[in-house]
C-alpha cells in the first residue's frame, strides 16, 4: 500500500488509516538520490517564512502570483502578499479560520477556502476581506475563476459557482461520492462557457456555467478490485484544456485520457495511475504517475517519448516548467530540475527538510518554492 493510499480521507476511517501509516511498507520505497548532470545551477534570490506552513493536516496551500506580487498562506489563516522581485512582505492578515485550499490571484482579488467551509475574496492591495460565502463542505482545491464566476469543488463532491463580485451563489452541482476517496480533491477547469470537473467516482463532467446543468459526462476510470481501497479511482488532478479544444485527464488507479472538449469523445487513452495534473509544453505532455515516475508523452498519440524513474517513490509535486526544464519538489524538500527534451536530471537544490507538497511557481528562469514548514524561496536557474 502506497503512502498516498494511506492519506485517504474517509470520514470514518481517516484516523485509523493515518495511524497505521508508520507500520506499512510503502509500495514504492523512495530511491536514493544520485548526482545529476549538473548543467543547471540554482541561485537563491531571497527567503521568506510564511507562518507555520501547511501543518500536520497537509493542506494544499499552494501559493499564487499575479503580476509582480506573490501570495501565500499558512495553516492558521495567515495570508501574506510578497514582492516577487525582492521577497519583501507588502502586507499580512490573520483570518479568523485556518486556510485549507490553494490560492488563486486574479483581477485584483485573492480567493481561497477555509477549514470551516467558507470561500473568501480578499483585496490584493491590502488583504481586506471583501466577501465570504459558506459552501457545502471544506474546500481543498484552489477556487477557479472566469470573468463572472468563481467555481469551487468541495470535499463532498459538490461543485459550487459563486458570483465573483459579490460571492452570491449562482448554482450547485451535486454528484455521487464514494465512501473512500483520496484526501485531495480534483480542481475544476473553468472557462467562460463551461466548467470541466473530475470527480472521485472516476467520471469527468462538463457543466454549463449558465445554470450548472451537465452537458456531457464520461467515465475515465473503472473501479476494480474487492476492497474499497482497491476501487479508488479519483480524478484528483486538474483537467488540462488546450486552446485547440483538447482535454487531458489523469485518474488514480485508472487511465490517462485525451478527449475532445466539445463532445467528450475519447481520442486516445492508456493505463496510467496518477493523482497529479498533466502539463503540456509544445507537443510534449508531461505526467507524473503514482510511483513518481516522470513521463513525457506525444500529446497526439499518448506514446512515451521518455521516462525518468530515478525519482521513484519520492512523492513528487505537480510539475512546473522553467526555461526548458521541468521543476518538481519531493517529500524530503528537494527541488529537482529535469531537461524537458530528454528527461535528464540536470540540477537539484534543497529547500527545506520538511518536504515540498505543493507545486512550485515559475516565471521565466525564476522558480518560487514553498516548503511544508512555510519556508518560501525564490531561485534563479542558471545554465
C-alpha positions in Angstrom: 0.0 0.0 0.0 1.5 3.3 -1.0 1.9 6.3 1.2 -0.6 8.1 -0.9 -3.2 5.5 -0.2 -2.6 6.0 3.5 -3.5 9.6 3.1 -7.1 8.6 2.0 -9.8 10.8 3.6 -12.8 8.7 4.6 -14.8 10.3 7.3 -14.9 7.2 9.4 -11.5 5.7 8.6 -9.2 8.7 8.4 -7.8 8.3 11.9 -7.2 4.6 11.5 -5.5 4.9 8.1 -3.3 7.7 9.3 -2.5 5.9 12.5 -1.2 2.9 10.6 0.9 4.8 8.1 4.2 4.3 10.0 3.7 0.5 10.1 3.0 -0.2 6.5 5.8 -0.8 3.9 5.3 1.7 1.0 4.6 0.2 -2.3 7.2 2.4 -3.9 10.1 2.9 -1.4 11.9 6.2 -2.2 15.0 5.8 -4.3 18.3 7.3 -3.1 19.4 10.4 -4.8 22.5 10.3 -7.1 24.4 13.1 -8.7 22.7 15.0 -11.5 24.3 16.1 -14.8 24.9 19.4 -13.0 24.4 21.5 -16.1 21.9 23.8 -14.3 22.9 25.8 -11.2 20.4 27.3 -8.8 20.9 30.7 -7.2 18.8 31.6 -4.1 17.5 35.2 -4.5 15.5 35.6 -1.3 13.8 33.6 1.5 10.7 34.4 3.5 8.9 32.5 6.3 5.1 32.0 5.8 3.9 31.4 9.4 3.7 27.7 10.4 3.4 26.3 6.9 1.0 23.6 5.8 0.7 21.8 9.2 0.2 18.2 10.0 -3.1 18.1 8.1 -1.2 18.5 4.9 -3.5 21.2 3.5 -2.5 22.0 -0.1 -1.9 25.7 0.4 -0.2 26.4 -2.9 0.9 30.0 -3.4 -0.3 32.2 -6.3 1.2 35.0 -8.3 -0.4 38.0 -10.1 1.9 40.5 -11.8 4.8 41.3 -9.5 3.1 40.0 -6.3 3.2 36.6 -4.7 0.5 35.4 -2.3 1.0 32.6 0.3 -0.9 31.3 3.4 -0.3 29.1 6.4 -2.5 26.5 8.2 -3.7 29.0 10.8 -5.0 31.6 8.2 -2.0 33.9 7.9 -2.1 35.4 4.4 0.9 37.4 3.1 1.5 39.4 -0.1 5.2 39.4 -1.1 7.1 41.4 -3.7 8.2 38.8 -6.2 11.5 40.6 -7.0 12.7 41.4 -3.5 10.8 39.0 -1.3 9.7 41.9 0.9 6.3 41.5 2.5 3.7 44.0 1.3 1.0 43.1 3.8 -0.2 40.3 6.0 -3.5 39.5 7.5 -4.8 36.9 10.0 -8.1 35.3 9.0 -10.5 34.0 11.6 -10.2 30.4 10.3 -7.4 28.2 9.1 -6.8 28.2 5.3 -7.5 24.9 3.6 -7.1 25.4 -0.2 -4.6 26.6 -2.7 -4.7 30.3 -3.5 -6.0 32.0 -6.7 -5.0 35.5 -7.6 -6.7 37.3 -10.5 -8.0 40.7 -11.4 -7.0 42.5 -8.1 -8.6 39.8 -5.9 -7.3 36.8 -4.0 -9.5 33.8 -3.4 -9.1 30.8 -1.0 -11.1 28.3 1.0 -11.0 27.9 4.8 -11.4 24.9 7.1 -14.9 26.0 8.2 -16.2 25.6 4.7 -16.1 29.2 3.6 -14.7 30.8 0.5 -13.2 34.2 0.8 -12.3 37.0 -1.6 -9.6 39.4 -0.4 -8.4 42.7 -1.9 -4.9 42.2 -3.4 -4.0 45.7 -2.4 -4.3 45.3 1.4 -5.8 41.9 2.3 -9.2 43.2 3.2 -11.9 40.5 3.2 -14.4 41.7 0.5 -16.8 38.9 0.9 -17.2 35.4 2.4 -19.6 32.6 1.4 -20.2 29.3 3.0 -20.3 26.2 0.7 -21.4 22.6 1.4 -18.1 21.4 2.9 -14.4 22.0 3.2 -12.6 23.3 0.1 -9.1 21.9 -0.7 -8.8 22.7 -4.4 -7.9 26.3 -5.3 -11.0 28.2 -6.4 -11.2 28.8 -10.2 -12.4 31.9 -11.9 -13.7 33.1 -15.2 -15.0 36.6 -16.0 -18.1 36.3 -13.9 -17.9 33.2 -11.7 -15.7 31.7 -9.0 -16.1 27.9 -9.0 -15.2 25.7 -6.1 -15.0 22.0 -5.7 -15.6 20.8 -2.2 -14.6 17.5 -0.5 -18.2 16.2 -0.5 -18.0 16.2 -4.3 -20.2 19.3 -4.8 -19.3 22.0 -7.3 -20.5 25.5 -6.5 -20.4 28.6 -8.7 -20.3 31.9 -6.9 -20.6 35.4 -8.3 -17.1 36.8 -8.4 -18.1 40.3 -7.4 -20.5 39.5 -4.5 -19.9 35.9 -3.6 -23.6 35.1 -4.1 -24.4 31.5 -5.0 -25.3 31.0 -8.7 -25.7 27.3 -8.9 -24.6 24.0 -7.2 -23.9 20.6 -8.9 -24.0 17.6 -6.6 -22.7 14.2 -7.6 -22.3 10.8 -6.1 -19.2 10.3 -3.9 -17.7 7.0 -2.9 -17.3 6.3 0.8 -13.5 6.3 0.4 -11.6 9.0 -1.6 -8.2 10.4 -1.7 -7.5 13.3 0.6 -7.0 15.8 -2.2 -10.0 16.6 -4.5 -10.0 17.5 -8.1 -9.6 21.0 -9.2 -12.1 22.2 -11.9 -11.1 23.8 -15.1 -13.2 26.9 -15.8 -13.7 28.9 -18.9 -16.4 31.4 -19.7 -18.9 28.9 -21.1 -18.3 25.7 -19.1 -16.7 24.1 -16.0 -14.9 20.8 -16.5 -14.5 18.8 -13.3 -13.1 15.4 -12.4 -14.9 13.5 -9.7 -14.0 11.0 -7.1 -16.1 8.3 -8.8 -13.9 8.3 -11.8 -16.1 10.4 -14.0 -15.5 13.6 -15.9 -18.3 16.1 -16.2 -18.7 19.3 -18.2 -21.2 21.8 -16.7 -23.0 24.7 -18.4 -22.0 27.8 -16.5 -25.3 29.5 -17.1 -27.0 27.1 -14.6 -24.8 24.2 -13.8 -26.5 21.6 -15.9 -24.3 18.8 -17.2 -23.6 19.0 -21.0 -21.8 15.6 -21.1 -20.3 13.1 -18.7 -17.7 10.4 -19.4 -16.2 7.6 -17.3 -12.4 7.9 -17.2 -11.6 5.2 -14.7 -13.5 2.0 -13.8 -13.3 0.8 -10.2 -11.6 -2.6 -9.9 -10.9 -5.0 -7.0 -12.8 -6.1 -4.0 -11.7 -3.7 -1.3 -12.8 0.0 -1.3 -9.1 1.0 -1.3 -8.5 -1.1 -4.5 -11.6 0.5 -6.1 -10.4 4.1 -5.6 -10.5 5.9 -9.0 -10.3 9.6 -8.1 -9.8 12.2 -10.7 -7.7 14.2 -8.3 -5.7 16.4 -10.7 -6.9 19.3 -12.7 -8.1 18.6 -16.3 -5.8 20.2 -18.9 -7.7 22.2 -21.6 -5.7 23.3 -24.7 -6.6 26.3 -26.9 -7.5 24.0 -29.8 -10.1 22.1 -27.7 -8.3 19.1 -26.4 -8.7 17.7 -22.9 -6.1 15.6 -21.0 -7.3 14.0 -17.7 -5.5 11.7 -15.2 -7.0 9.3 -12.8 -5.8 7.3 -9.8 -5.7 3.6 -10.4 -7.2 4.3 -13.8 -6.2 5.9 -17.1 -4.7 8.9 -18.8 -7.2 10.0 -21.4 -7.2 12.6 -24.2 -10.7 13.8 -25.2 -12.3 16.4 -27.5 -13.6 19.1 -25.1 -16.8 19.9 -27.1 -18.2 16.4 -27.2 -16.2 14.3 -24.7 -15.2 11.9 -27.5 -12.0 10.0 -26.5 -9.1 10.5 -28.8 -6.7 8.1 -27.0 -6.3 6.5 -23.6 -3.6 4.5 -21.8 -3.4 2.7 -18.5 -1.6 5.1 -16.1 -2.3 5.8 -12.4 -1.8 9.4 -11.4 -3.2 11.9 -8.9 -1.3 14.8 -10.4 -2.3 17.3 -13.0 -0.8 16.9 -16.5 1.2 19.7 -18.2 1.5 20.4 -21.9 4.6 22.1 -23.4 4.7 22.2 -27.2 3.9 18.7 -28.4 5.0 17.1 -25.1 2.5 16.1 -22.5 4.2 15.7 -19.1 2.7 13.4 -16.4 3.9 12.2 -13.0 2.4 8.8 -12.1 1.6 7.5 -8.6 5.1 6.0 -8.3 6.7 9.4 -9.1 7.9 8.3 -12.5 8.1 11.3 -14.8 6.8 10.7 -18.3 7.0 12.8 -21.5 4.3 11.6 -24.0 3.4 12.5 -27.5 0.3 14.6 -27.0 -1.2 13.5 -30.2 -0.9 9.7 -29.6 -0.1 9.2 -25.9 3.1 7.3 -26.9 6.1 7.6 -24.5 8.9 9.9 -25.6 11.0 9.4 -22.5 10.5 8.2 -18.9 12.5 9.1 -15.8 12.4 6.6 -12.9 15.3 8.0 -10.8 12.8 9.8 -8.5 10.6 6.8 -7.9 8.8 6.9 -4.5 9.8 10.5 -3.7 6.2 11.8 -3.8 6.8 14.4 -6.4 4.6 17.5 -6.8 2.8 18.6 -9.9 5.4 19.6 -12.5 6.2 23.2 -13.4 8.2 24.4 -16.4 11.0 27.0 -16.5 13.4 27.7 -19.3 13.4 24.3 -20.9 13.3 22.4 -17.7 10.7 20.6 -15.6 10.7 21.6 -11.9 9.3 19.2 -9.2 9.6 19.1 -5.5 9.8 16.0 -3.3 8.9 14.7 0.2 12.4 15.5 1.6 12.3 19.1 0.4 14.5 18.8 -2.7 13.7 20.6 -5.9 14.7 18.6 -9.0 15.4 20.0 -12.4 14.8 17.8 -15.5 15.7 18.6 -19.1 12.3 18.6 -20.8 13.8 17.3 -24.1 15.3 14.0 -23.0 14.4 13.5 -19.3 17.9 14.0 -17.9 18.3 15.2 -14.3 20.3 18.4 -14.8 20.2 20.0 -11.3 18.9 19.9 -7.7 18.7 22.1 -4.7 17.4 21.5 -1.1 14.7 24.0 0.0 13.8 22.5 3.5 13.8 19.1 5.1 10.1 19.4 6.0 9.3 18.5 2.4 7.6 20.1 -0.6 4.0 19.1 -1.2 2.7 21.9 -3.4 3.8 22.6 -7.0 6.5 25.3 -7.5 5.6 28.6 -9.3 7.7 29.5 -12.2 8.3 32.7 -14.1 10.9 32.6 -16.9 14.1 31.5 -15.2 12.8 32.1 -11.8 11.2 29.5 -9.5 9.3 30.1 -6.3 9.1 27.1 -4.0 7.1 26.8 -0.7 8.2 24.1 1.7 5.8 22.4 4.1 7.1 24.3 7.1 6.4 27.6 5.4 9.9 28.3 4.0 9.4 30.2 0.8 12.3 30.7 -1.6 12.9 32.5 -4.9 15.5 30.9 -7.1 17.1 31.7 -10.4 18.1 29.0 -12.8 21.5 29.4 -14.5 22.9 27.2 -17.2 
